[in-house]
Amino acid sequence: MKQQRRGRRIAMLPEEVDAFLNEERTCRVATSGQDGPHLSALWFVWDGTVLWLNSVVKSQRWTDIERNPLGAVLIDTGHEFNELRGVEIRGRFDAVGDVPRSGEPNPDLATPERLFARKYTGRDEMHFDGRHAWLRFTPEKVTSWDFRKM
């Protein structure tokens, strides 16, 4: 994975990135479509290595990713300038499991489904609606900032 070059003074440490990604709830997903960039908000979970996104399969996002699996994800927070924090991840999307997700046991999805259910429902079981499937987003470059360090 490529290392962050600029802004090292305000970059988050790896453990700070992990804590931030486990704490925040909404990310913005950038994909590339035939007509240009597409940006959408999604819930996500971080397993310490990759980002997991539960996405509607009949969406512009899914169509874009099938055509070009490269993209970017932004997670940020803060209101005042000196509160701004964030992580930008550039990488590759891969569909994992059945599309759409049926709920049949899949060991590759056990961890992200447990993390997702706990984060967004407070329970251990996922709800499957026949419209969503899993995207694994593997980082190739991570850039972070925490303006509170200035």
C-alpha positions as CSV (number, residue, x, y, z in Angstrom):
1,M,0.0,0.0,0.0
2,K,1.3,3.5,-0.9
3,Q,2.3,5.7,2.1
4,Q,1.0,9.2,2.7
5,R,3.6,11.8,1.7
6,R,2.1,15.2,2.4
7,G,0.6,16.3,5.7
8,R,2.5,13.8,7.9
9,R,2.3,16.2,10.8
10,I,-1.5,15.9,10.9
11,A,-1.8,12.3,9.6
12,M,-3.5,9.8,11.9
13,L,-1.5,7.0,13.3
14,P,-2.6,3.5,12.1
15,E,-4.4,2.9,15.4
16,E,-6.2,6.3,15.1
17,V,-7.3,5.4,11.6
18,D,-8.7,2.0,12.9
19,A,-10.6,3.8,15.7
20,F,-11.9,6.5,13.4
21,L,-13.2,4.0,10.8
22,N,-14.8,1.9,13.6
23,E,-16.5,5.0,15.1
24,E,-17.8,6.8,12.0
25,R,-21.0,5.5,10.3
26,T,-21.3,7.1,6.8
27,C,-18.8,7.2,3.9
28,R,-18.9,8.7,0.5
29,V,-18.2,6.3,-2.3
30,A,-16.7,7.7,-5.6
31,T,-17.0,5.6,-8.7
32,S,-16.4,6.3,-12.4
33,G,-19.3,6.0,-14.8
34,Q,-19.7,6.5,-18.5
35,D,-20.8,10.1,-18.0
36,G,-18.2,10.9,-15.4
37,P,-17.8,10.6,-11.6
38,H,-20.6,9.3,-9.4
39,L,-20.7,10.0,-5.6
40,S,-23.0,8.4,-3.1
41,A,-23.3,7.9,0.6
42,L,-23.3,4.4,2.3
43,W,-22.9,2.8,5.6
44,F,-19.7,0.7,6.0
45,V,-17.7,-1.4,8.3
46,W,-13.9,-1.7,8.7
47,D,-12.4,-5.1,9.6
48,G,-8.9,-3.7,10.2
49,T,-7.8,-4.5,6.7
50,V,-10.6,-3.7,4.2
51,L,-13.8,-1.7,4.1
52,W,-17.1,-3.5,3.6
53,L,-20.0,-1.8,1.9
54,N,-23.6,-3.2,1.7
55,S,-24.9,-1.8,-1.5
56,V,-28.1,-2.0,-3.5
57,V,-27.2,-4.0,-6.6
58,K,-29.5,-2.2,-9.0
59,S,-27.7,1.1,-8.6
60,Q,-25.5,3.4,-10.6
61,R,-22.7,2.6,-8.1
62,W,-22.9,-1.1,-8.7
63,T,-23.0,-0.6,-12.5
64,D,-20.0,1.6,-12.3
65,I,-18.0,-0.9,-10.2
66,E,-18.8,-3.7,-12.6
67,R,-17.4,-1.6,-15.4
68,N,-14.4,-0.2,-13.5
69,P,-13.5,-1.6,-10.0
70,L,-11.2,1.3,-9.1
71,G,-12.6,4.0,-6.8
72,A,-12.3,6.1,-3.7
73,V,-14.0,6.3,-0.4
74,L,-14.1,9.3,2.0
75,I,-15.0,9.2,5.6
76,D,-14.8,12.6,7.4
77,T,-16.2,14.5,10.3
78,G,-15.9,17.9,12.1
79,H,-17.7,21.2,12.1
80,E,-15.1,23.8,12.9
81,F,-11.9,24.0,10.9
82,N,-9.8,22.8,13.9
83,E,-12.1,19.8,14.4
84,L,-11.8,18.3,10.9
85,R,-10.7,14.7,10.6
86,G,-10.9,12.2,7.8
87,V,-9.6,9.3,5.9
88,E,-9.5,9.0,2.1
89,I,-9.0,5.5,0.7
90,R,-8.2,4.7,-2.9
91,G,-8.5,1.1,-4.0
92,R,-10.4,-1.6,-5.7
93,F,-14.0,-2.9,-5.2
94,D,-14.9,-6.6,-5.4
95,A,-18.3,-8.2,-5.1
96,V,-18.3,-11.0,-2.4
97,G,-20.9,-13.6,-2.1
98,D,-24.2,-14.0,-3.9
99,V,-25.7,-11.0,-5.7
100,P,-28.1,-10.0,-4.3
101,R,-27.3,-11.5,-0.9
102,S,-29.7,-14.3,0.0
103,G,-28.6,-15.0,3.5
104,E,-27.2,-18.4,2.9
105,P,-24.2,-19.0,5.2
106,N,-20.9,-17.7,3.7
107,P,-17.8,-17.8,5.8
108,D,-16.2,-15.0,3.8
109,L,-19.1,-12.7,5.0
110,A,-19.4,-13.8,8.6
111,T,-17.2,-11.1,10.0
112,P,-18.5,-8.1,8.0
113,E,-22.1,-9.1,8.5
114,R,-21.6,-9.5,12.3
115,L,-19.7,-6.1,12.4
116,F,-22.4,-4.4,10.3
117,A,-25.3,-5.8,12.3
118,R,-23.7,-4.7,15.6
119,K,-22.8,-1.3,14.4
120,Y,-26.1,-0.4,12.8
121,T,-28.7,-2.5,14.7
122,G,-27.0,-3.4,18.0
123,R,-27.7,-7.1,17.2
124,D,-25.6,-10.0,15.8
125,E,-28.0,-10.9,12.9
126,M,-28.1,-9.3,9.5
127,H,-31.4,-8.6,7.7
128,F,-31.4,-9.7,4.1
129,D,-33.9,-7.9,1.7
130,G,-32.9,-9.4,-1.6
131,R,-31.8,-6.1,-2.9
132,H,-28.3,-5.6,-1.4
133,A,-24.9,-7.4,-1.8
134,W,-21.5,-7.0,-0.3
135,L,-18.6,-5.0,-1.8
136,R,-15.1,-5.4,-0.4
137,F,-13.0,-2.3,-0.9
138,T,-9.3,-3.1,-0.6
139,P,-7.1,-0.1,0.1
140,E,-4.2,0.7,-2.2
141,K,-3.5,4.2,-0.7
142,V,-4.8,5.7,2.6
143,T,-4.5,9.4,3.4
144,S,-5.7,10.7,6.7
145,W,-5.8,14.0,8.5
146,D,-6.7,15.3,12.0
147,F,-6.6,19.1,12.2
148,R,-6.9,18.8,16.0
149,K,-3.1,18.0,15.9
150,M,-2.2,21.5,14.5
